[in-house]
Structure formats: structure tokens, C-alpha cells
Amino acid sequence: MNKTELIAVIAKKASLSAREARAVIDTLFSPGKEGLIASALMSGKKVQITGFGTFETRKRKAREGRNPQTGERIKIAASRFPAFHAGKALKDRVRK
């Protein structure tokens, strides 16, 4: 399901216009300043939706790698990245 299909389903199930449903999706999932999940992750918070899962940030340590073309050793800087951990109810639903 892509974003357009998701908007159509939400509009139908919640009796909203397509414009209203798009605003809801953009408010939740936009990677920009208006996105609630992205904003929470950027400030170091977790977003936990009971029964669905948890969005959080994780850290990677700095490490050494190799350039695959030249074999030269390079330093890879430490970084933070977004992660999602599925909740039990979601896992159980998908398994069926």
C-alpha cells in the first residue's frame, strides 16, 4: 500500500475528505518539521503506539571500514538512525 492508497482508505473509514486524510498522514509521517514522529525522534524521544510498535533512535558506534573499489581503510563516523520495533499484537496479527 502506498501513501495515496493509505489516504483513500483512511478517508473512507474515518468519513473524512481526501484532503483531511492527507493532512492527518502528513502530520504523523512527514520527515520534515511538521511530522510528529520525526520531530519526536529528532529530540531523542520514543513514540510508542500500544499494540502496534515503537519508533526510536539507535546509535551506531564509529568504526573502520574499507572502500570496496580501492581497499583503502576509511573511518566511518558514529551515527544515529531511526528504528521500529513491532509490538506483540502486530506480530501476532501478521503471523496468522
MMTF fields as JSON, N, C-alpha, C and O atoms, coordinates in Angstrom:
{
  "mmtfVersion": "1.0.0",
  "mmtfProducer": "UNKNOWN",
  "numBonds": 383,
  "numAtoms": 384,
  "numGroups": 96,
  "numChains": 1,
  "numModels": 1,
  "chainsPerModel": [1],
  "groupsPerChain": [96],
  "chainIdList": ["A"],
  "bondAtomList": [4, 2, 8, 6, 12, 10, 16, 14, 20, 18, 24, 22, 28, 26, 32, 30, 36, 34, 40, 38, 44, 42, 48, 46, 52, 50, 56, 54, 60, 58, 64, 62, 68, 66, 72, 70, 76, 74, 80, 78, 84, 82, 88, 86, 92, 90, 96, 94, 100, 98, 104, 102, 108, 106, 112, 110, 116, 114, 120, 118, 124, 122, 128, 126, 132, 130, 136, 134, 140, 138, 144, 142, 148, 146, 152, 150, 156, 154, 160, 158, 164, 162, 168, 166, 172, 170, 176, 174, 180, 178, 184, 182, 188, 186, 192, 190, 196, 194, 200, 198, 204, 202, 208, 206, 212, 210, 216, 214, 220, 218, 224, 222, 228, 226, 232, 230, 236, 234, 240, 238, 244, 242, 248, 246, 252, 250, 256, 254, 260, 258, 264, 262, 268, 266, 272, 270, 276, 274, 280, 278, 284, 282, 288, 286, 292, 290, 296, 294, 300, 298, 304, 302, 308, 306, 312, 310, 316, 314, 320, 318, 324, 322, 328, 326, 332, 330, 336, 334, 340, 338, 344, 342, 348, 346, 352, 350, 356, 354, 360, 358, 364, 362, 368, 366, 372, 370, 376, 374, 380, 378],
  "bondOrderList": [1, 1, 1, 1, 1, 1, 1, 1, 1, 1, 1, 1, 1, 1, 1, 1, 1, 1, 1, 1, 1, 1, 1, 1, 1, 1, 1, 1, 1, 1, 1, 1, 1, 1, 1, 1, 1, 1, 1, 1, 1, 1, 1, 1, 1, 1, 1, 1, 1, 1, 1, 1, 1, 1, 1, 1, 1, 1, 1, 1, 1, 1, 1, 1, 1, 1, 1, 1, 1, 1, 1, 1, 1, 1, 1, 1, 1, 1, 1, 1, 1, 1, 1, 1, 1, 1, 1, 1, 1, 1, 1, 1, 1, 1, 1],
  "groupList": [{"groupName": "MET", "atomNameList": ["N", "CA", "C", "O"], "elementList": ["N", "C", "C", "O"], "formalChargeList": [0, 0, 0, 0], "bondAtomList": [1, 0, 2, 1, 3, 2], "bondOrderList": [1, 1, 2], "singleLetterCode": "M", "chemCompType": "L-PEPTIDE LINKING"}, {"groupName": "ASN", "atomNameList": ["N", "CA", "C", "O"], "elementList": ["N", "C", "C", "O"], "formalChargeList": [0, 0, 0, 0], "bondAtomList": [1, 0, 2, 1, 3, 2], "bondOrderList": [1, 1, 2], "singleLetterCode": "N", "chemCompType": "L-PEPTIDE LINKING"}, {"groupName": "LYS", "atomNameList": ["N", "CA", "C", "O"], "elementList": ["N", "C", "C", "O"], "formalChargeList": [0, 0, 0, 0], "bondAtomList": [1, 0, 2, 1, 3, 2], "bondOrderList": [1, 1, 2], "singleLetterCode": "K", "chemCompType": "L-PEPTIDE LINKING"}, {"groupName": "THR", "atomNameList": ["N", "CA", "C", "O"], "elementList": ["N", "C", "C", "O"], "formalChargeList": [0, 0, 0, 0], "bondAtomList": [1, 0, 2, 1, 3, 2], "bondOrderList": [1, 1, 2], "singleLetterCode": "T", "chemCompType": "L-PEPTIDE LINKING"}, {"groupName": "GLU", "atomNameList": ["N", "CA", "C", "O"], "elementList": ["N", "C", "C", "O"], "formalChargeList": [0, 0, 0, 0], "bondAtomList": [1, 0, 2, 1, 3, 2], "bondOrderList": [1, 1, 2], "singleLetterCode": "E", "chemCompType": "L-PEPTIDE LINKING"}, {"groupName": "LEU", "atomNameList": ["N", "CA", "C", "O"], "elementList": ["N", "C", "C", "O"], "formalChargeList": [0, 0, 0, 0], "bondAtomList": [1, 0, 2, 1, 3, 2], "bondOrderList": [1, 1, 2], "singleLetterCode": "L", "chemCompType": "L-PEPTIDE LINKING"}, {"groupName": "ILE", "atomNameList": ["N", "CA", "C", "O"], "elementList": ["N", "C", "C", "O"], "formalChargeList": [0, 0, 0, 0], "bondAtomList": [1, 0, 2, 1, 3, 2], "bondOrderList": [1, 1, 2], "singleLetterCode": "I", "chemCompType": "L-PEPTIDE LINKING"}, {"groupName": "ALA", "atomNameList": ["N", "CA", "C", "O"], "elementList": ["N", "C", "C", "O"], "formalChargeList": [0, 0, 0, 0], "bondAtomList": [1, 0, 2, 1, 3, 2], "bondOrderList": [1, 1, 2], "singleLetterCode": "A", "chemCompType": "L-PEPTIDE LINKING"}, {"groupName": "VAL", "atomNameList": ["N", "CA", "C", "O"], "elementList": ["N", "C", "C", "O"], "formalChargeList": [0, 0, 0, 0], "bondAtomList": [1, 0, 2, 1, 3, 2], "bondOrderList": [1, 1, 2], "singleLetterCode": "V", "chemCompType": "L-PEPTIDE LINKING"}, {"groupName": "SER", "atomNameList": ["N", "CA", "C", "O"], "elementList": ["N", "C", "C", "O"], "formalChargeList": [0, 0, 0, 0], "bondAtomList": [1, 0, 2, 1, 3, 2], "bondOrderList": [1, 1, 2], "singleLetterCode": "S", "chemCompType": "L-PEPTIDE LINKING"}, {"groupName": "ARG", "atomNameList": ["N", "CA", "C", "O"], "elementList": ["N", "C", "C", "O"], "formalChargeList": [0, 0, 0, 0], "bondAtomList": [1, 0, 2, 1, 3, 2], "bondOrderList": [1, 1, 2], "singleLetterCode": "R", "chemCompType": "L-PEPTIDE LINKING"}, {"groupName": "ASP", "atomNameList": ["N", "CA", "C", "O"], "elementList": ["N", "C", "C", "O"], "formalChargeList": [0, 0, 0, 0], "bondAtomList": [1, 0, 2, 1, 3, 2], "bondOrderList": [1, 1, 2], "singleLetterCode": "D", "chemCompType": "L-PEPTIDE LINKING"}, {"groupName": "PHE", "atomNameList": ["N", "CA", "C", "O"], "elementList": ["N", "C", "C", "O"], "formalChargeList": [0, 0, 0, 0], "bondAtomList": [1, 0, 2, 1, 3, 2], "bondOrderList": [1, 1, 2], "singleLetterCode": "F", "chemCompType": "L-PEPTIDE LINKING"}, {"groupName": "PRO", "atomNameList": ["N", "CA", "C", "O"], "elementList": ["N", "C", "C", "O"], "formalChargeList": [0, 0, 0, 0], "bondAtomList": [1, 0, 2, 1, 3, 2], "bondOrderList": [1, 1, 2], "singleLetterCode": "P", "chemCompType": "L-PEPTIDE LINKING"}, {"groupName": "GLY", "atomNameList": ["N", "CA", "C", "O"], "elementList": ["N", "C", "C", "O"], "formalChargeList": [0, 0, 0, 0], "bondAtomList": [1, 0, 2, 1, 3, 2], "bondOrderList": [1, 1, 2], "singleLetterCode": "G", "chemCompType": "PEPTIDE LINKING"}, {"groupName": "GLN", "atomNameList": ["N", "CA", "C", "O"], "elementList": ["N", "C", "C", "O"], "formalChargeList": [0, 0, 0, 0], "bondAtomList": [1, 0, 2, 1, 3, 2], "bondOrderList": [1, 1, 2], "singleLetterCode": "Q", "chemCompType": "L-PEPTIDE LINKING"}, {"groupName": "HIS", "atomNameList": ["N", "CA", "C", "O"], "elementList": ["N", "C", "C", "O"], "formalChargeList": [0, 0, 0, 0], "bondAtomList": [1, 0, 2, 1, 3, 2], "bondOrderList": [1, 1, 2], "singleLetterCode": "H", "chemCompType": "L-PEPTIDE LINKING"}],
  "groupTypeList": [0, 1, 2, 3, 4, 5, 6, 7, 8, 6, 7, 2, 2, 7, 9, 5, 9, 7, 10, 4, 7, 10, 7, 8, 6, 11, 3, 5, 12, 9, 13, 14, 2, 4, 14, 5, 6, 7, 9, 7, 5, 0, 9, 14, 2, 2, 8, 15, 6, 3, 14, 12, 14, 3, 12, 4, 3, 10, 2, 10, 2, 7, 10, 4, 14, 10, 1, 13, 15, 3, 14, 4, 10, 6, 2, 6, 7, 7, 9, 10, 12, 13, 7, 12, 16, 7, 14, 2, 7, 5, 2, 11, 10, 8, 10, 2],
  "groupIdList": [1, 2, 3, 4, 5, 6, 7, 8, 9, 10, 11, 12, 13, 14, 15, 16, 17, 18, 19, 20, 21, 22, 23, 24, 25, 26, 27, 28, 29, 30, 31, 32, 33, 34, 35, 36, 37, 38, 39, 40, 41, 42, 43, 44, 45, 46, 47, 48, 49, 50, 51, 52, 53, 54, 55, 56, 57, 58, 59, 60, 61, 62, 63, 64, 65, 66, 67, 68, 69, 70, 71, 72, 73, 74, 75, 76, 77, 78, 79, 80, 81, 82, 83, 84, 85, 86, 87, 88, 89, 90, 91, 92, 93, 94, 95, 96],
  "secStructList": [7, 7, 2, 2, 2, 2, 2, 2, 2, 2, 2, 2, 2, 6, 6, 7, 7, 2, 2, 2, 2, 2, 2, 2, 2, 2, 2, 2, 2, 7, 1, 1, 6, 6, 7, 2, 2, 2, 2, 2, 2, 2, 6, 6, 7, 7, 3, 3, 3, 6, 6, 6, 3, 3, 3, 3, 3, 3, 3, 3, 7, 7, 3, 3, 3, 3, 7, 6, 6, 6, 7, 7, 3, 3, 3, 3, 7, 7, 3, 3, 3, 3, 3, 3, 3, 3, 7, 2, 2, 2, 2, 2, 2, 2, 2, 7],
  "xCoordList": [0.848, 0.0, 0.9, 1.824, 0.636, 1.412, 0.643, -0.466, 1.229, 0.641, -0.735, -1.656, -0.884, -2.16, -3.251, -4.376, -2.922, -3.896, -4.238, -5.395, -3.25, -3.477, -4.413, -5.316, -4.21, -5.073, -6.502, -7.436, -6.691, -8.042, -8.736, -9.922, -8.021, -8.605, -8.968, -10.046, -8.085, -8.373, -9.552, -10.413, -9.597, -10.709, -12.043, -13.028, -12.06, -13.296, -13.679, -14.829, -12.716, -13.012, -13.346, -14.151, -12.736, -12.947, -13.941, -14.131, -14.569, -15.528, -14.915, -15.504, -13.723, -13.017, -12.896, -13.04, -12.631, -12.319, -10.886, -10.119, -10.538, -9.173, -8.168, -7.065, -8.544, -7.663, -7.41, -6.277, -8.451, -8.301, -7.452, -6.606, -7.682, -6.919, -5.441, -4.564, -5.165, -3.782, -3.124, -1.956, -3.858, -3.308, -2.955, -1.933, -3.788, -3.518, -2.235, -1.359, -2.127, -0.947, 0.318, 1.349, 0.237, 1.4, 1.802, 2.992, 0.823, 1.111, 1.833, 2.717, 1.481, 2.126, 3.47, 4.454, 3.521, 4.657, 5.635, 6.665, 5.361, 6.256, 7.652, 7.762, 8.714, 10.058, 10.49, 11.528, 9.712, 10.045, 9.633, 9.331, 9.624, 9.324, 7.915, 7.686, 6.974, 5.583, 5.286, 4.235, 6.163, 5.943, 6.14, 7.227, 5.105, 5.168, 6.155, 6.914, 6.159, 7.064, 8.51, 9.349, 8.814, 10.184, 10.65, 11.801, 9.772, 10.137, 10.468, 11.434, 9.663, 9.925, 11.254, 12.026, 11.528, 12.79, 13.986, 15.021, 13.854, 14.952, 15.273, 16.421, 14.267, 14.514, 14.882, 14.986, 15.078, 15.539, 14.444, 14.738, 13.191, 12.074, 11.664, 11.948, 10.994, 10.393, 8.936, 8.311, 8.4, 6.982, 6.439, 6.726, 5.653, 5.128, 3.631, 2.878, 3.215, 1.798, 1.442, 1.791, 0.74, 0.432, -0.261, -1.22, 0.239, -0.32, 0.251, 0.153, 0.846, 1.407, 2.921, 3.507, 3.563, 5.01, 5.615, 4.908, 6.94, 7.683, 8.677, 9.455, 8.633, 9.629, 10.659, 10.291, 11.941, 13.001, 14.239, 14.313, 15.214, 16.502, 17.508, 17.441, 18.421, 19.507, 20.816, 20.858, 21.885, 23.207, 24.119, 24.098, 24.913, 25.975, 27.288, 27.482, 28.185, 29.499, 30.335, 30.084, 31.327, 32.282, 33.037, 33.308, 33.36, 34.042, 34.921, 34.87, 35.716, 36.592, 36.005, 35.515, 36.055, 35.56, 36.593, 37.711, 36.201, 37.092, 36.34, 35.165, 37.018, 36.479, 36.484, 37.554, 35.325, 35.289, 36.039, 36.446, 36.22, 36.917, 38.43, 39.14, 38.92, 40.37, 40.935, 42.138, 40.074, 40.539, 41.125, 41.582, 41.112, 41.657, 40.807, 39.579, 41.465, 40.76, 40.189, 40.853, 38.946, 38.3, 37.643, 37.289, 37.487, 36.793, 35.342, 35.052, 34.436, 33.009, 32.578, 32.749, 32.026, 31.659, 30.486, 29.703, 30.375, 29.232, 27.977, 28.05, 26.842, 25.61, 24.392, 24.442, 23.316, 22.009, 21.128, 21.256, 20.237, 19.333, 17.978, 17.906, 16.891, 15.56, 15.362, 15.881, 14.597, 14.308, 12.858, 12.28, 12.294, 10.93, 10.948, 11.534, 10.299, 10.167, 8.679, 7.916, 8.264, 6.85, 6.367, 7.085, 5.147, 4.54, 4.008, 3.877, 3.704, 3.246, 1.954, 1.833, 0.993, -0.284, -0.086, -0.727, 0.784, 1.063, 1.75, 1.396, 2.732, 3.421, 2.452, 2.488, 1.589, 0.617, -0.344, -0.702, -0.767, -1.707, -1.073, -1.715, 0.179, 0.88, 1.179, 1.179, 1.434, 1.751, 0.59, 0.814, -0.632, -1.805, -2.031, -2.977],
  "yCoordList": [-1.167, 0.0, 1.239, 1.338, 2.163, 3.393, 4.522, 4.312, 5.698, 6.82, 7.197, 7.449, 7.238, 7.604, 6.608, 7.0, 5.329, 4.294, 4.386, 4.209, 4.659, 4.809, 5.984, 5.873, 7.084, 8.257, 7.915, 8.31, 7.197, 6.824, 5.932, 6.117, 4.97, 4.059, 4.818, 4.609, 5.686, 6.46, 7.395, 7.531, 8.031, 8.928, 8.177, 8.679, 6.976, 6.192, 5.698, 5.84, 5.116, 4.534, 5.583, 5.324, 6.756, 7.796, 8.864, 9.867, 8.658, 9.619, 11.018, 12.009, 11.065, 12.328, 12.582, 11.671, 13.826, 14.113, 13.651, 13.437, 13.503, 13.094, 14.138, 13.791, 15.4, 16.478, 16.361, 16.529, 16.075, 15.919, 14.689, 14.738, 13.602, 12.376, 12.598, 12.115, 13.322, 13.637, 14.472, 14.254, 15.421, 16.258, 15.399, 15.632, 14.415, 13.519, 12.723, 12.656, 12.13, 11.325, 12.184, 11.767, 13.384, 14.269, 14.709, 14.823, 14.956, 15.368, 14.265, 14.554, 13.036, 11.921, 11.542, 11.399, 11.379, 10.704, 11.577, 11.071, 12.841, 13.681, 13.724, 13.884, 13.585, 13.648, 15.086, 15.297, 16.061, 17.466, 17.918, 17.102, 19.224, 19.812, 19.499, 19.409, 19.332, 19.121, 17.682, 17.427, 16.752, 15.343, 15.064, 15.283, 14.585, 14.348, 13.256, 13.421, 12.155, 11.05, 11.474, 11.244, 12.082, 12.524, 13.569, 13.536, 14.491, 15.52, 14.907, 15.307, 13.935, 13.271, 12.527, 12.585, 11.826, 11.086, 12.028, 11.723, 13.164, 14.127, 14.691, 15.047, 14.779, 15.307, 14.203, 14.447, 12.987, 11.886, 11.111, 10.288, 11.352, 10.671, 9.433, 9.317, 8.513, 7.344, 7.656, 8.453, 7.028, 7.115, 5.701, 4.852, 5.45, 4.112, 4.1, 4.852, 3.235, 3.063, 1.652, 0.667, 1.576, 0.301, -0.635, -0.253, -1.854, -2.852, -2.8, -3.776, -1.677, -1.538, -1.628, -2.477, -0.751, -0.808, 0.475, 1.399, 0.525, 1.662, 2.169, 1.402, 3.466, 4.142, 4.715, 5.325, 4.529, 5.045, 5.311, 4.936, 5.966, 6.141, 5.214, 4.955, 4.731, 3.88, 4.494, 5.312, 4.087, 4.644, 3.566, 2.411, 3.977, 3.134, 3.732, 4.945, 2.9, 3.371, 3.692, 3.184, 4.54, 4.805, 3.5, 2.719, 3.287, 2.039, 2.257, 3.294, 1.251, 1.317, 0.463, -0.639, 0.966, 0.216, 0.237, 0.722, -0.29, -0.303, 0.186, -0.13, 0.951, 1.373, 0.137, -0.414, -0.318, -1.554, -1.475, -2.503, -0.272, -0.153, -0.184, -0.793, 0.489, 0.606, -0.256, -0.512, -0.703, -1.47, -0.585, -1.085, 0.723, 1.669, 1.685, 1.637, 1.753, 1.829, 3.231, 4.227, 3.289, 4.574, 4.532, 3.466, 5.708, 5.8, 6.161, 7.09, 5.416, 5.687, 6.302, 5.696, 7.491, 8.235, 7.572, 6.843, 7.832, 7.376, 8.066, 9.176, 7.404, 7.993, 7.503, 6.488, 8.243, 7.841, 7.475, 8.05, 6.52, 6.145, 5.766, 5.295, 5.964, 5.603, 4.095, 3.432, 3.567, 2.138, 1.935, 2.777, 0.816, 0.465, -0.935, -1.853, -1.087, -2.398, -2.721, -2.025, -3.767, -4.142, -4.642, -5.355, -4.261, -4.716, -6.132, -6.661, -6.742, -8.122, -8.312, -9.272, -7.409, -7.551, -7.511, -8.274, -6.641, -6.561, -7.83, -8.37, -8.306, -9.535, -10.708, -11.494, -10.825, -11.917, -11.834, -12.859, -10.628, -10.443, -10.836, -11.457, -10.468, -10.76, -12.25, -12.787, -12.915, -14.335, -15.196, -16.273, -14.756, -15.579, -15.687, -16.345],
  "zCoordList": [0.0, 0.0, 0.0, 0.808, -0.888, -0.923, -0.228, 0.262, -0.189, 0.539, -0.007, 0.77, -1.305, -1.921, -1.553, -1.242, -1.586, -1.211, 0.272, 0.652, 1.105, 2.539, 2.816, 3.646, 2.145, 2.3, 1.916, 2.614, 0.831, 0.383, 1.402, 1.673, 1.969, 2.955, 4.236, 4.792, 4.701, 5.913, 5.686, 6.556, 4.54, 4.231, 4.283, 4.825, 3.717, 3.689, 5.086, 5.5, 5.815, 7.132, 8.194, 9.089, 8.101, 9.113, 8.656, 9.344, 7.514, 6.949, 6.844, 7.274, 6.262, 6.045, 4.553, 3.738, 4.212, 2.812, 2.557, 3.496, 1.299, 0.951, 1.44, 1.864, 1.38, 1.845, 3.351, 3.802, 4.123, 5.577, 5.913, 6.805, 5.201, 5.439, 5.105, 5.822, 4.025, 3.655, 4.751, 5.074, 5.323, 6.399, 7.616, 8.261, 7.931, 9.052, 8.79, 9.652, 7.618, 7.264, 7.279, 7.807, 6.697, 6.665, 8.068, 8.363, 8.933, 10.301, 11.062, 11.869, 10.827, 11.521, 10.923, 11.649, 9.616, 8.99, 8.212, 7.768, 8.032, 7.244, 7.881, 9.097, 7.087, 7.649, 7.958, 8.586, 7.528, 7.774, 9.163, 10.033, 9.359, 10.666, 11.155, 12.361, 10.24, 10.647, 11.062, 11.65, 10.778, 11.102, 12.586, 13.12, 13.251, 14.69, 15.07, 16.024, 14.352, 14.683, 14.472, 15.342, 13.346, 13.061, 14.076, 14.511, 14.453, 15.428, 16.779, 17.429, 17.201, 18.478, 18.437, 19.394, 17.332, 17.213, 17.2, 17.792, 16.533, 16.474, 17.852, 18.121, 18.734, 20.076, 21.063, 22.265, 20.551, 21.393, 22.098, 22.965, 21.75, 22.394, 21.608, 20.416, 22.29, 21.638, 21.346, 22.045, 20.315, 20.029, 20.136, 19.292, 21.179, 21.435, 21.19, 21.808, 20.279, 19.971, 20.424, 19.774, 21.557, 22.183, 21.195, 20.525, 21.118, 20.219, 18.813, 18.069, 18.439, 17.1, 17.127, 16.456, 17.904, 17.985, 18.491, 18.893, 18.467, 18.994, 17.953, 17.386, 17.717, 16.887, 17.848, 18.852, 17.558, 18.418, 17.589, 16.419, 18.212, 17.54, 18.207, 19.408, 17.416, 17.905, 17.46, 16.541, 18.127, 17.817, 17.242, 17.668, 16.27, 15.746, 16.203, 16.122, 16.679, 17.094, 15.858, 14.765, 16.06, 14.985, 14.707, 15.619, 13.464, 13.126, 11.901, 11.239, 11.634, 10.476, 9.363, 9.61, 8.153, 7.006, 5.895, 6.068, 4.772, 3.606, 2.383, 2.193, 1.568, 0.289, -0.605, -0.866, -1.084, -1.862, -3.202, -3.743, -3.732, -5.019, -4.86, -5.66, -3.804, -3.661, -2.535, -2.495, -1.623, -0.476, 0.618, 1.646, 0.401, 1.37, 2.639, 2.569, 3.802, 5.082, 5.253, 4.966, 5.725, 5.982, 7.354, 7.858, 7.949, 9.229, 8.95, 8.196, 9.568, 9.449, 10.773, 11.83, 10.714, 11.918, 12.638, 12.029, 13.937, 14.723, 14.177, 13.651, 14.306, 13.789, 14.572, 15.267, 14.44, 14.981, 13.799, 12.718, 14.006, 12.928, 13.506, 14.641, 12.739, 13.219, 13.135, 12.238, 14.093, 14.114, 14.557, 15.243, 14.157, 14.546, 15.127, 14.554, 16.268, 16.903, 16.953, 17.622, 16.252, 16.193, 17.552, 18.254, 17.912, 19.154, 19.032, 17.928, 20.164, 20.196, 19.401, 18.639, 19.571, 18.863, 17.347, 16.624, 16.862, 15.428, 14.942, 13.894, 15.704, 15.326, 15.256, 14.309, 16.257, 16.277, 15.105, 14.525, 14.748, 13.635, 12.295, 11.449, 12.124, 10.863, 10.727, 9.619, 11.848, 11.809, 11.34, 10.788, 11.544, 11.207, 9.741, 9.309]
}
